[in-house]
Amino acid sequence: MTSASLRGRRQAELWRRLSEVNDPELDEPVTNMGFVERAEILEDACVEVEFRLPTYWCSPNFAFLMLDGVRGALETLSWKPAYRIKLQDHMFADEVNRGIAEGKSFGQIFGEMVGDLDLTALRETFRAKAYKRRQEAVLLGLRQAGLGDEAILAMDLLAFDAAQPVGPEAVAQKPRYRQALLDRHPHIGRQDGVFLTWEGSPLAAATLASYLGDLRSLRINMEFNGALCRGLKQTRYKQAAFSDGEPTLVDFILDRVPPATGGAPAVSS
């Protein structure tokens, strides 16, 4: 393999790993959100990642969760490189960058400033939101495919894997919901039901409409926050003009926002 070919494979692996890191509040890849400003493999195979959030005052716990995710992603790279992660233009950039480089936890970085803040509980809250958002997309996509509620809710893992929901959002979220389901309920076997609440109770057709109403409210909030983050970042750094039809608050209220799309950023070389 030539050095150029090896470098290209490593760059692809780097971006793939970074794309697996989600904004914890929005359940969207940080690469799609435009937070990864630069990810470069240097001549000595060391990796440098520059990270930038929408505002100077973005919550430090969110910043830490994402950078800790980036740190974890870089630890999984096949060639085990040394790496440097740099948070740019944030009020706690120095503290976070130093702490991440030293392998510190959030509490070790911020000490008394965070008091009794429990990031474990915060992570769990975000996991629950992501689970529900993914689940709603799949449920709606299966309805669009013409399946009745009883048939959908009777699905076991085998039937779920064979099912073909309709719509790009449902198709994208199906494998993500499957992963979230098995992470949350690892006891599930191939013949067990797959549509459970976060707490583990099977969904019932009689109450599905009300349940979906709650999930819709959650989705609108997450999508609006995502659009707000993108808008703030674009405005702050003047990186891109808003496209025609950029969603407004009214669009979210009326539930007429198309599924978010985003591709991998251009590979740095």
Secondary structure as UniProt FT lines:
FT   HELIX           3..19
FT   STRAND          22..23
FT   TURN            24..27
FT   STRAND          28..29
FT   TURN            30..34
FT   STRAND          36..41
FT   TURN            43..44
FT   STRAND          47..52
FT   TURN            56..57
FT   HELIX           60..75
FT   TURN            78..79
FT   STRAND          83..88
FT   TURN            91..92
FT   HELIX           93..101
FT   TURN            102..103
FT   HELIX           106..110
FT   HELIX           111..114
FT   TURN            115..116
FT   HELIX           119..144
FT   TURN            145..146
FT   HELIX           149..153
FT   HELIX           157..162
FT   HELIX           168..184
FT   TURN            186..187
FT   TURN            190..191
FT   TURN            198..199
FT   HELIX           205..207
FT   HELIX           208..237
FT   TURN            244..245
FT   HELIX           249..253
FT   TURN            254..255
//
